Amino acid sequence: MFKSVTSVVISALALFGLAESANAALSTDVTTAISTAATDGATLGGLILAVLIGIAAFKWLRGAK
């Protein structure tokens, strides 16, 4: 059991190492676009969360009579 867990961990670390080296080969335009997309996604997620909280608060206030 321990040998199989160890081999899985070593394989995962090797895979992440390959992904890191592949990411390093990207041009700066690509990395900038990826980081911009991540920022836009986080902003959109925050807006959706705020709308959902607003809807829940509105329902809660209407129900509290």
Secondary structure, DSSP 8 states (H G I E B T S, - for coil): -HHHHHHHHHHHHHHHHHHHHHHHTS-HHHHHHHHHHHHHHHHHHHHHHHHHHHHHHHHHHHH--
